[in-house]
Amino acid sequence: MRNSILLIALVLFIFACSASEKIYYDYSTNTFDISHVKANLEFLASDDLKGRNTATESEKVASQFIVSEFKKYGLQPFGDDGTYFQKVDFLSSKLDPESHVKLFDEAGKEVASLKLGEDFMTSASSSIDENLFGKDYPVVFAGYGINAPEYDYNDYKNFDVNNKIVIVMTGEPHSESEDYFKGDKNTRYSNPFRKVDMAKAGGAVGLLVIPDEQYLQYWSWLKRRSTRESLSLADGEQDASIPNGLISIESTEAIFENQTKTFSDIEATITANESPQPFELNLIGRFDLQLNSEIKPGRNVVAILPGNNSALADEYITIGAHYDHVGVNADGEVYNGADDNGSGTVAVLEAARLLAPQRSNERPIIFILYTGEEKGLLGSEYFVNNFNADEIVTNINIDMT
């Protein structure tokens, strides 16, 4: 019932946006029918479609099914070369499971070997500068790894990290005042990606982050994330990043065991609500990582219902949802994605089925099902990058209805 109300409200809203005058929609000729929604969802979320993972054969089958529905409704293709498909090429990146981060003392003795997915948690990314792999660099500890001018706080002040691997703590300095790091609320400086940017700005060639309890409770998920594929747009421009990731507490203790300060000393400083001070470690570090990459094809599904007013032909309404999900886990369990986002996909299909026969819309309506949402909104990003977004007057996105 909730979905049917949402769909009816959606249709009414579209007509309100697409018409220059008030239009009363007659549901007696083409009414909402739960059987259509149910049948479409049962197929898209079935085990046969194996979770519709981005750029896989199962997602391709889902896209072909969506096209077959659009054709039934009489919608026109609005993809590449007169088709319903907008081709989206992805760059697939995956770290070799034997990848390590190794640390040695000044005599060349191995102090710690951090195995990917066990002691070193990261995510494969095509933006990582592979020229930094396999080379030896000095290692330093830089406190929280934060440079926050507005709070007059800088872990990198008078501390050289250029051409070095930096180890930092998660989180940020203790505060009981909202005027200083927002008190007990996290600021943007606690974000690990922000820490990577700040280390890189100082000339660092790698960043290792010591996790707190918040990250440790998700350690199993982080393990899986470290060894799985990462996708990015093949034609996307990304700034080169430095190798980075979380390290296990056991590895951290081994790294600091014979240093100026042990990890227990650092923990005691934090427990006392003080910020740990940067210092150099008598260690050499190396990222022994192997990044494997390949191009994988994916596609958005795009159809259009032309408008009736030529004066409004360049004013588009878009109704969209992502149709991908996350596939199958290592144990063969299918993540069916009925709610996320089979529900949004079938809502778009039903809106198209209801609207297409009426052809009462004055503005053109684009119906679009995106790929790659679960990988970082990639399909929608590609669509926006390759369509004049200024011509879109109303955008409706449906996710988990």
Phi, psi and chi 1 to 4 in degrees:
 res  aa     phi    psi   chi1   chi2   chi3   chi4
   1 MET       -  -42.3  176.6   59.9   71.1      -
   2 ARG   -60.9  -41.8 -178.3  167.1   70.1   97.9
   3 ASN   -65.0  -39.2  -78.4   -3.6      -      -
   4 SER   -66.0  -39.3   63.3      -      -      -
   5 ILE   -63.8  -41.5  -67.0  172.2      -      -
   6 LEU   -62.0  -42.9  -75.9  171.0      -      -
   7 LEU   -66.5  -42.6  -77.9  166.2      -      -
   8 ILE   -62.7  -42.4  -67.8  169.5      -      -
   9 ALA   -62.8  -38.5      -      -      -      -
  10 LEU   -62.2  -46.9  171.8   63.4      -      -
  11 VAL   -60.6  -45.5  171.5      -      -      -
  12 LEU   -61.3  -39.3  -69.6  173.2      -      -
  13 PHE   -66.1  -40.0  180.0   71.2      -      -
  14 ILE   -62.3  -45.0  -68.6  -60.0      -      -
  15 PHE   -64.6  -34.7  -87.1   99.5      -      -
  16 ALA   -64.9  -36.3      -      -      -      -
  17 CYS   -79.4  -32.5  -67.5      -      -      -
  18 SER   -90.1  -10.8   62.0      -      -      -
  19 ALA  -108.6  144.9      -      -      -      -
  20 SER   -84.4  -20.0   58.9      -      -      -
  21 GLU  -124.0  163.0  -61.9  179.0   -0.6      -
  22 LYS   -65.8  131.7 -166.8  170.9 -175.8 -179.9
  23 ILE  -122.8  133.8  -68.6  176.7      -      -
  24 TYR  -102.2  121.7  -65.5   92.2      -      -
  25 TYR   -88.7  130.2 -175.5   68.8      -      -
  26 ASP   -94.7  104.0 -178.2    8.3      -      -
  27 TYR   -77.8   -9.5  -75.1   96.5      -      -
  28 SER   -67.7  -24.0   64.1      -      -      -
  29 THR   -93.2  -25.3   57.0      -      -      -
  30 ASN  -152.5   86.5 -161.6   48.2      -      -
  31 THR   -96.5  159.3   60.1      -      -      -
  32 PHE   -60.3  135.5  169.5   79.6      -      -
  33 ASP  -133.7  112.0 -173.0  -16.6      -      -
  34 ILE   -61.3  -24.6 -166.7   64.6      -      -
  35 SER   -64.8  -35.8   64.6      -      -      -
  36 HIS   -64.6  -47.8  -71.2  -77.6      -      -
  37 VAL   -61.1  -45.9  177.0      -      -      -
  38 LYS   -62.5  -46.7 -175.2  173.5 -176.9  -68.4
  39 ALA   -63.4  -42.7      -      -      -      -
  40 ASN   -64.2  -42.1  -70.5  -19.7      -      -
  41 LEU   -69.4  -38.6 -175.3   57.5      -      -
  42 GLU   -61.2  -36.8  -75.3  179.4  -14.9      -
  43 PHE   -73.0  -51.0  175.3   74.6      -      -
  44 LEU   -63.6  -31.9  -70.7  169.6      -      -
  45 ALA   -99.6   13.2      -      -      -      -
  46 SER   -74.9  159.1   66.7      -      -      -
  47 ASP   -60.9  -28.4  -76.0  -10.7      -      -
  48 ASP   -61.2  -27.5  -69.0  -22.8      -      -
  49 LEU   -91.5    1.6  -98.0   69.3      -      -
  50 LYS    50.6   37.5  -60.4  178.4 -178.7  178.4
  51 GLY    80.0    6.3      -      -      -      -
  52 ARG    48.4   43.5  -52.6 -174.7  -51.4  -81.5
  53 ASN   -63.9  144.7 -160.2   10.6      -      -
  54 THR   -56.6  136.3  -55.8      -      -      -
  55 ALA    60.3   36.0      -      -      -      -
  56 THR  -119.4  169.4   62.4      -      -      -
  57 GLU   -63.7  -35.4 -171.5   64.0   27.4      -
  58 SER   -67.5  -36.2   60.2      -      -      -
  59 GLU   -68.8  -33.7 -168.6 -162.6   49.1      -
  60 LYS   -62.8  -41.8 -177.2  178.1  179.3 -179.5
  61 VAL   -61.6  -42.6  171.9      -      -      -
  62 ALA   -60.8  -41.0      -      -      -      -
  63 SER   -65.9  -37.1   70.3      -      -      -
  64 GLN   -67.5  -36.9  -69.6  171.0  -30.6      -
  65 PHE   -63.5  -43.2  171.6   76.7      -      -
  66 ILE   -60.9  -41.9  -67.1  166.5      -      -
  67 VAL   -61.8  -41.9  167.6      -      -      -
  68 SER   -61.9  -34.7   69.9      -      -      -
  69 GLU   -70.1  -44.8  -68.3  -59.4  -62.1      -
  70 PHE   -57.6  -39.6  -77.9  163.5      -      -
  71 LYS   -64.4  -39.2  -72.8 -179.6  177.1  179.0
  72 LYS   -59.5  -37.1  -71.8 -179.9 -172.2  176.3
  73 TYR   -80.8   -9.9  -47.7  150.5      -      -
  74 GLY    84.3   18.2      -      -      -      -
  75 LEU   -75.4  148.8  -62.7  178.4      -      -
  76 GLN   -89.9  147.8  -63.4  179.4   11.3      -
  77 PRO   -66.9  145.3   22.8  -32.0      -      -
  78 PHE  -139.6   27.6 -157.8   61.1      -      -
  79 GLY  -100.8 -148.4      -      -      -      -
  80 ASP   -79.7  138.2  -61.1  -27.3      -      -
  81 ASP    52.9   42.3  -57.3  -40.0      -      -
  82 GLY    74.7   16.0      -      -      -      -
  83 THR  -105.9  176.7   72.1      -      -      -
  84 TYR   -88.8    0.1  -68.7   89.5      -      -
  85 PHE  -106.7  133.8  -61.1  120.5      -      -
  86 GLN  -106.3  110.5 -178.5 -176.4   45.9      -
  87 LYS   -67.8  131.3 -177.3 -179.8  178.2 -177.9
  88 VAL  -128.3  111.5 -176.3      -      -      -
  89 ASP   -89.1  132.5  -78.7  -22.6      -      -
  90 PHE  -110.4  145.0  -63.4  102.6      -      -
  91 LEU   -96.2  111.7  179.0   59.7      -      -
  92 SER   -88.7  127.4  166.0      -      -      -
  93 SER  -126.6  136.4  -57.8      -      -      -
  94 LYS  -148.3  134.3 -169.6  172.8 -176.7  178.4
  95 LEU   -81.7  138.1  -74.0  164.7      -      -
  96 ASP   -59.7  133.9 -171.9  -75.8      -      -
  97 PRO   -62.0  -15.8   18.2  -30.6      -      -
  98 GLU   -89.3    6.2  -63.4  -56.9  -45.9      -
  99 SER   -63.4  145.3  -66.6      -      -      -
 100 HIS  -138.7  161.9  -75.0   75.1      -      -
 101 VAL  -118.6  126.9  177.6      -      -      -
 102 LYS  -120.1  144.3  -64.7 -172.8  176.6 -178.2
 103 LEU  -129.1  138.3  -65.3  102.1      -      -
 104 PHE  -128.4  152.0  -52.2   86.9      -      -
 105 ASP   -81.5  179.1   63.5   18.5      -      -
 106 GLU   -66.5  -18.8  -67.3 -179.5  -37.6      -
 107 ALA   -88.0   -0.9      -      -      -      -
 108 GLY    90.6    4.7      -      -      -      -
 109 LYS   -79.0  133.9  179.9 -178.1  177.2 -178.5
 110 GLU   -69.2  124.6 -174.7  176.6  -70.8      -
 111 VAL   -96.1  -39.1  172.1      -      -      -
 112 ALA  -153.6  139.9      -      -      -      -
 113 SER  -123.5  109.9  179.1      -      -      -
 114 LEU   -97.3  107.1  -75.2   59.1      -      -
 115 LYS   -81.8  136.9  178.5  175.4  172.0   55.5
 116 LEU   -58.5  131.2  176.9   70.2      -      -
 117 GLY    81.6    1.7      -      -      -      -
 118 GLU  -126.8  -58.3  -65.5  -65.7  -26.1      -
 119 ASP  -111.7  -14.7  -46.0  -67.5      -      -
 120 PHE  -131.1  116.2  175.1   61.3      -      -
 121 MET  -111.2  122.6  -52.3  -61.3  166.5      -
 122 THR  -148.7 -170.3 -172.1      -      -      -
 123 SER  -136.4  132.7  177.0      -      -      -
 124 ALA   -60.9  136.2      -      -      -      -
 125 SER  -149.6  135.0  172.4      -      -      -
 126 SER   -70.3  -11.9   59.5      -      -      -
 127 SER   -83.9  -11.4   66.1      -      -      -
 128 ILE   -68.1  134.1  -63.1  177.0      -      -
 129 ASP   -75.4  102.9 -173.5   -8.2      -      -
 130 GLU   -69.1  -14.0  -63.9 -177.7   62.6      -
 131 ASN   -67.1  -15.0  -66.6  -41.8      -      -
 132 LEU   -89.4   -5.4  -59.0  175.0      -      -
 133 PHE   -76.2  148.9  -64.4  171.0      -      -
 134 GLY    70.9   16.1      -      -      -      -
 135 LYS  -119.6  149.9  -61.9  178.3 -179.0  178.3
 136 ASP   -91.7  134.0  -65.9  -18.1      -      -
 137 TYR  -138.5  148.7  -59.8  100.2      -      -
 138 PRO   -62.5  153.6  -18.2   29.7      -      -
 139 VAL  -117.9  136.6 -178.1      -      -      -
 140 VAL  -133.0  159.0  -61.5      -      -      -
 141 PHE  -108.7  129.6  174.1   71.2      -      -
 142 ALA  -122.7   42.7      -      -      -      -
 143 GLY    59.3 -124.6      -      -      -      -
 144 TYR   -86.8   -6.9  -72.8  109.2      -      -
 145 GLY    65.9   40.7      -      -      -      -
 146 ILE  -122.3  137.5  -69.7  174.5      -      -
 147 ASN  -124.0  103.7  178.3    9.5      -      -
 148 ALA  -123.5   88.3      -      -      -      -
 149 PRO   -56.6  -37.4  -23.0   33.1      -      -
 150 GLU   -66.2  -18.2   65.7  -92.5   42.8      -
 151 TYR  -109.7    9.4  -59.6  120.8      -      -
 152 ASP    52.6   45.8 -167.1   26.5      -      -
 153 TYR  -129.5  131.3 -177.1   94.6      -      -
 154 ASN  -154.3  104.7 -172.3   -0.6      -      -
 155 ASP   -67.2  -19.1  -75.6  -46.6      -      -
 156 TYR   -97.0    1.6  -65.6  107.3      -      -
 157 LYS   -65.4  123.8 -174.5  176.6 -179.2 -179.6
 158 ASN    56.9   29.1  -58.9  -39.0      -      -
 159 PHE  -133.1  115.8 -172.5   66.4      -      -
 160 ASP   -83.6  118.2 -179.3   21.2      -      -
 161 VAL  -117.2    8.2  -60.7      -      -      -
 162 ASN   -62.6  129.4 -173.3   55.9      -      -
 163 ASN    62.4   33.6 -145.6   38.5      -      -
 164 LYS  -131.5  157.8  -62.1  175.1 -177.6  178.1
 165 ILE   -89.3  128.9  -65.1  172.9      -      -
 166 VAL  -108.4  135.0  178.5      -      -      -
 167 ILE  -109.5  132.6  -59.2  177.0      -      -
 168 VAL  -136.9  164.4  -59.0      -      -      -
 169 MET   -87.2  153.6  -61.0  -62.9  -58.3      -
 170 THR   -73.3  167.5   49.8      -      -      -
 171 GLY    82.8 -158.9      -      -      -      -
 172 GLU  -154.4  172.0   53.7 -167.6   28.7      -
 173 PRO   -56.2  146.3  -25.7   34.9      -      -
 174 HIS   -64.8  142.0  171.7   75.1      -      -
 175 SER  -153.3  141.3  172.7      -      -      -
 176 GLU  -112.4    4.5  -64.6 -179.7   -3.8      -
 177 SER  -116.3  134.4  169.1      -      -      -
 178 GLU   -68.2  -13.4  -69.6 -171.3   -0.4      -
 179 ASP   -83.9   -7.8  -64.9  -30.7      -      -
 180 TYR  -129.3  106.6 -172.6   69.4      -      -
 181 PHE    52.7   31.6  -74.8   95.2      -      -
 182 LYS    57.0   30.8  -65.5 -173.1  178.2 -179.8
 183 GLY    64.2 -125.5      -      -      -      -
 184 ASP   -87.2    6.7   59.1   -1.6      -      -
 185 LYS   -96.8  142.2  -61.0  176.9 -177.3  177.5
 186 ASN   -74.4  139.5  -74.3  -26.0      -      -
 187 THR   -99.3  179.7   70.0      -      -      -
 188 ARG   -62.7  -19.3   57.8 -174.9  174.8  140.3
 189 TYR   -73.5  -14.4  -67.4  108.4      -      -
 190 SER   -83.8  -12.2   65.9      -      -      -
 191 ASN   -66.0  126.0 -173.1  -52.9      -      -
 192 PRO   -57.4  -35.3  -23.6   33.5      -      -
 193 PHE   -67.0  -33.2  -63.2  107.7      -      -
 194 ARG   -65.7  -38.8 -177.7   76.8  175.6  178.3
 195 LYS   -65.0  -37.6  -68.2  177.3 -173.3  -81.6
 196 VAL   -61.9  -46.0  172.2      -      -      -
 197 ASP   -61.4  -41.2  -69.0  -20.5      -      -
 198 MET   -69.4  -38.0  -73.4 -176.0  -78.1      -
 199 ALA   -65.9  -43.2      -      -      -      -
 200 LYS   -62.2  -39.8 -178.9 -174.0  172.8 -173.4
 201 ALA   -61.6  -28.0      -      -      -      -
 202 GLY   -86.0    0.7      -      -      -      -
 203 GLY    95.3    5.8      -      -      -      -
 204 ALA   -63.9  152.0      -      -      -      -
 205 VAL  -109.5    3.0  -66.9      -      -      -
 206 GLY  -175.7  156.1      -      -      -      -
 207 LEU  -138.2  128.9 -177.2   73.2      -      -
 208 LEU  -116.4  128.2  -60.0  175.5      -      -
 209 VAL  -112.4  129.9 -178.4      -      -      -
 210 ILE   -86.1  121.6  -58.1  169.8      -      -
 211 PRO   -77.0  153.6   30.1  -35.6      -      -
 212 ASP  -102.5 -173.0   58.1   12.9      -      -
 213 GLU   -60.7  -33.5  -70.5  -60.2  -36.3      -
 214 GLN   -59.9  -41.0  179.9 -179.1   -2.9      -
 215 TYR   -78.9  -34.9  -75.3   95.8      -      -
 216 LEU   -64.9  -29.6  -69.7  174.7      -      -
 217 GLN   -71.1  -15.9   65.8  179.2  -36.8      -
 218 TYR  -109.0   22.5  -64.2  108.0      -      -
 219 TRP   -61.1  -39.3 -155.5 -114.0      -      -
 220 SER   -63.9  -40.9  -65.2      -      -      -
 221 TRP   -66.3  -38.9  179.0   82.8      -      -
 222 LEU   -64.9  -34.2  -69.6  167.2      -      -
 223 LYS   -60.4  -47.9  -75.2 -176.7  177.1 -177.8
 224 ARG   -64.3  -38.9  -64.6 -168.2  -62.2  -89.1
 225 ARG   -64.1  -33.2  179.8  173.8  177.9  -93.5
 226 SER   -68.4  -29.1  -65.6      -      -      -
 227 THR  -105.9    4.5   53.8      -      -      -
 228 ARG   -97.7  168.8   72.8 -175.3 -174.7 -171.0
 229 GLU   -69.1  145.8  172.1 -169.3   56.4      -
 230 SER  -121.9  138.0  174.0      -      -      -
 231 LEU  -115.9  145.7  -66.6 -178.4      -      -
 232 SER  -141.7  164.6   59.4      -      -      -
 233 LEU   -68.3  130.9  -68.5  177.9      -      -
 234 ALA   -63.7  -31.5      -      -      -      -
 235 ASP   -99.8   10.9   63.5   -8.3      -      -
 236 GLY   -79.4  147.8      -      -      -      -
 237 GLU   -99.7  125.9  -65.5 -176.9    3.5      -
 238 GLN  -129.0  139.7  -58.2 -179.2   67.3      -
 239 ASP   -71.3  138.0  -67.0  -27.5      -      -
 240 ALA   -62.1  135.0      -      -      -      -
 241 SER  -111.5  166.3 -178.9      -      -      -
 242 ILE   -95.8  152.4   57.7  176.6      -      -
 243 PRO   -57.4  139.6  -17.5   27.9      -      -
 244 ASN  -158.2  160.3   62.6   87.3      -      -
 245 GLY   171.6  172.8      -      -      -      -
 246 LEU   -88.0  147.5  -65.5  162.3      -      -
 247 ILE  -120.3  150.5   58.2  177.6      -      -
 248 SER   -69.8  157.0   67.7      -      -      -
 249 ILE   -64.4  -38.7  -63.2  -60.1      -      -
 250 GLU   -60.4  -43.2  -66.5   77.1   13.0      -
 251 SER   -66.8  -38.3  -62.5      -      -      -
 252 THR   -60.7  -44.6  -58.7      -      -      -
 253 GLU   -61.7  -39.6  -68.5  171.3  -16.9      -
 254 ALA   -67.2  -39.1      -      -      -      -
 255 ILE   -63.2  -40.4  -70.0  168.5      -      -
 256 PHE   -94.7    2.2  -75.0   89.1      -      -
 257 GLU   -55.9  -45.0 -175.6  174.9   -1.7      -
 258 ASN  -113.6   32.0  -63.5  -49.0      -      -
 259 GLN  -100.2  179.5  -59.9  -57.2  -47.4      -
 260 THR   -55.9  -39.3  -55.8      -      -      -
 261 LYS  -130.0  137.5  -65.0  179.7 -179.1  178.6
 262 THR   -84.0  170.4   65.6      -      -      -
 263 PHE   -65.4  -32.5 -176.9   52.4      -      -
 264 SER   -62.2  -37.9  -65.5      -      -      -
 265 ASP   -62.9  -42.6  -65.9  -27.5      -      -
 266 ILE   -65.3  -43.5  -65.7  170.8      -      -
 267 GLU   -61.1  -39.4  -73.8 -174.8  -54.8      -
 268 ALA   -64.4  -38.6      -      -      -      -
 269 THR   -61.7  -44.5  -60.7      -      -      -
 270 ILE   -67.1  -40.0  -66.3  172.6      -      -
 271 THR   -61.1  -31.9  -59.4      -      -      -
 272 ALA   -82.0   10.3      -      -      -      -
 273 ASN    62.2   32.6  -66.5  -30.0      -      -
 274 GLU  -114.0  157.1  -61.9  177.1    3.7      -
 275 SER   -89.0  129.8  -63.5      -      -      -
 276 PRO   -66.4  138.1   24.1  -32.1      -      -
 277 GLN   -89.3  145.2  -63.8  -57.7  -59.2      -
 278 PRO   -65.5  148.4  -21.8   34.1      -      -
 279 PHE  -159.6  160.0   63.8   94.1      -      -
 280 GLU   -85.6  143.9  -64.6 -176.2    0.0      -
 281 LEU  -103.9  147.1  -76.1   74.1      -      -
 282 ASN   -85.6   61.1  -62.2  -42.9      -      -
 283 LEU  -138.9  156.1  -64.9  173.9      -      -
 284 ILE  -119.1  135.2  -61.6  -63.5      -      -
 285 GLY  -120.1  156.3      -      -      -      -
 286 ARG  -149.3  132.4 -176.4  172.2   68.4 -129.8
 287 PHE   -91.2   97.5  -73.7   91.3      -      -
 288 ASP   -88.9   73.4  -74.9  -31.1      -      -
 289 LEU  -112.4  147.2  -51.6  180.0      -      -
 290 GLN  -126.4  114.1  175.8   63.2   49.8      -
 291 LEU  -101.9  120.5 -172.8   65.7      -      -
 292 ASN  -105.0  132.0  -58.7  -44.3      -      -
 293 SER  -133.3  150.4  -60.5      -      -      -
 294 GLU  -156.7  159.0   62.1  175.9  -46.3      -
 295 ILE   -88.7  132.3  -60.5  -65.2      -      -
 296 LYS  -125.0  131.7  -72.4 -171.0  173.8 -178.5
 297 PRO   -82.5  139.8   28.8  -32.9      -      -
 298 GLY  -136.7 -178.1      -      -      -      -
 299 ARG  -162.8  140.5   52.9 -160.8 -169.6 -175.8
 300 ASN   -81.9  155.0  -67.2  -34.1      -      -
 301 VAL  -111.9  122.0 -173.1      -      -      -
 302 VAL  -132.0  127.7 -163.4      -      -      -
 303 ALA  -134.0  162.2      -      -      -      -
 304 ILE  -136.5  143.2 -169.8  167.7      -      -
 305 LEU  -110.5  104.7 -179.6   63.4      -      -
 306 PRO   -58.9  151.2  -22.2   34.1      -      -
 307 GLY   -87.5  167.3      -      -      -      -
 308 ASN   -96.7   -7.2  -63.6  -41.2      -      -
 309 ASN  -113.7  108.5 -170.9  -23.0      -      -
 310 SER   -62.2  -25.6   59.4      -      -      -
 311 ALA   -69.8  -18.0      -      -      -      -
 312 LEU  -111.1   17.4  -57.0  175.4      -      -
 313 ALA   -64.0  -22.8      -      -      -      -
 314 ASP  -102.7   17.5  -66.3  -31.4      -      -
 315 GLU  -116.8  102.4  -65.1 -174.8    9.2      -
 316 TYR   -98.6  146.1  -66.4   90.4      -      -
 317 ILE  -109.2  133.7  -65.3  167.3      -      -
 318 THR  -116.5  135.2   59.6      -      -      -
 319 ILE  -120.5  117.5  -53.8  176.5      -      -
 320 GLY  -143.3  168.6      -      -      -      -
 321 ALA  -163.5  157.3      -      -      -      -
 322 HIS   -88.7  142.2   74.9   91.1      -      -
 323 TYR  -108.9   -3.0   72.7  100.5      -      -
 324 ASP   -82.9  161.0   64.1  -54.2      -      -
 325 HIS  -139.9 -153.1 -165.5   50.7      -      -
 326 VAL  -110.8    6.6  -64.1      -      -      -
 327 GLY    83.3 -135.2      -      -      -      -
 328 VAL  -124.8  140.5 -178.4      -      -      -
 329 ASN   -83.8 -179.4   68.7   13.8      -      -
 330 ALA   -64.7  -21.6      -      -      -      -
 331 ASP   -92.6    5.4  -62.6  -36.8      -      -
 332 GLY    85.6    6.9      -      -      -      -
 333 GLU   -77.6  128.6  178.9 -174.0    0.7      -
 334 VAL   -82.6  127.3  176.9      -      -      -
 335 TYR   -90.2   97.2  -66.8  124.4      -      -
 336 ASN   -68.5  -30.0  -58.8   89.2      -      -
 337 GLY    65.9   40.0      -      -      -      -
 338 ALA   -64.5  -44.9      -      -      -      -
 339 ASP   -83.0  -46.0 -168.3   15.9      -      -
 340 ASP  -110.7   94.5 -175.1   13.8      -      -
 341 ASN  -131.6   44.7 -172.6   30.6      -      -
 342 GLY   -58.0  -36.3      -      -      -      -
 343 SER   -63.4  -43.3   60.5      -      -      -
 344 GLY   -67.2  -37.8      -      -      -      -
 345 THR   -62.8  -48.0  -59.2      -      -      -
 346 VAL   -71.3  -24.7  -62.7      -      -      -
 347 ALA   -66.4  -41.4      -      -      -      -
 348 VAL   -63.7  -43.4  171.9      -      -      -
 349 LEU   -61.1  -42.2  -70.3  175.7      -      -
 350 GLU   -69.7  -38.0 -176.2   66.1   -0.4      -
 351 ALA   -60.9  -40.8      -      -      -      -
 352 ALA   -64.7  -41.4      -      -      -      -
 353 ARG   -63.2  -36.9 -169.8 -175.8   72.0   83.1
 354 LEU   -76.2  -37.8  -67.8  171.7      -      -
 355 LEU   -81.7  -37.2  -71.5  166.4      -      -
 356 ALA   -58.1  -44.9      -      -      -      -
 357 PRO   -67.2  -26.0  -18.6   32.4      -      -
 358 GLN   -74.8  -40.6  -53.4  -55.4  -45.8      -
 359 ARG    49.3   41.8  -60.8 -165.7  177.5  -83.3
 360 SER   -98.0   -1.7  -59.9      -      -      -
 361 ASN   -76.8  133.4   51.8  -63.8      -      -
 362 GLU   -82.9  -36.9  -63.6 -152.8  -21.2      -
 363 ARG   -92.1  150.4  -68.9  176.9  175.3   83.4
 364 PRO   -68.9  142.7   23.0  -31.7      -      -
 365 ILE  -115.1  123.7  -57.4  174.2      -      -
 366 ILE   -97.6  125.9  -62.3  172.3      -      -
 367 PHE  -103.0  123.3  -64.1   91.1      -      -
 368 ILE  -137.9  131.7  179.4  165.8      -      -
 369 LEU  -112.6  119.6  -78.3  -52.3      -      -
 370 TYR   -91.5  146.6  -56.0  103.4      -      -
 371 THR   -96.8  165.1 -177.6      -      -      -
 372 GLY    68.8   17.7      -      -      -      -
 373 GLU   -66.0  -41.0 -170.2  -88.6   -7.0      -
 374 GLU   -68.2  -13.4  -61.1  -71.2   -2.7      -
 375 LYS   -99.1    6.0  -50.7  -59.0 -178.1 -177.1
 376 GLY   120.9   38.1      -      -      -      -
 377 LEU    58.8   35.8  -53.1  175.9      -      -
 378 LEU   -73.1  -41.3  -60.8 -179.8      -      -
 379 GLY   -65.4  -42.0      -      -      -      -
 380 SER   -68.3  -35.3   54.2      -      -      -
 381 GLU   -62.2  -42.6  178.6 -177.7  -14.3      -
 382 TYR   -63.9  -42.4 -174.7   85.6      -      -
 383 PHE   -60.7  -46.5  176.3   76.2      -      -
 384 VAL   -64.2  -38.0  170.4      -      -      -
 385 ASN   -69.0  -19.4  -71.5  -15.5      -      -
 386 ASN  -119.8   21.5  -68.7  -85.9      -      -
 387 PHE  -144.8  144.5 -171.6   85.4      -      -
 388 ASN   -73.1   96.1 -174.7    1.2      -      -
 389 ALA   -62.5  -22.0      -      -      -      -
 390 ASP   -65.3  -19.3  -68.6  -23.0      -      -
 391 GLU   -86.9   -4.5  -65.3 -178.3  -12.8      -
 392 ILE   -91.1  115.2  -61.3  174.4      -      -
 393 VAL   -93.0  -24.3  -64.9      -      -      -
 394 THR  -146.4  130.9  -59.6      -      -      -
 395 ASN  -123.2  127.8  172.4   62.9      -      -
 396 ILE  -119.1  120.1  -61.9  172.4      -      -
 397 ASN  -114.6  131.3 -175.9   67.8      -      -
 398 ILE  -115.8  121.3  -52.2  172.4      -      -
 399 ASP  -138.1  117.4 -156.9  -27.2      -      -
 400 MET    58.4   64.8  -60.0  173.5   67.1      -
 401 THR   -73.4      -   60.6      -      -      -
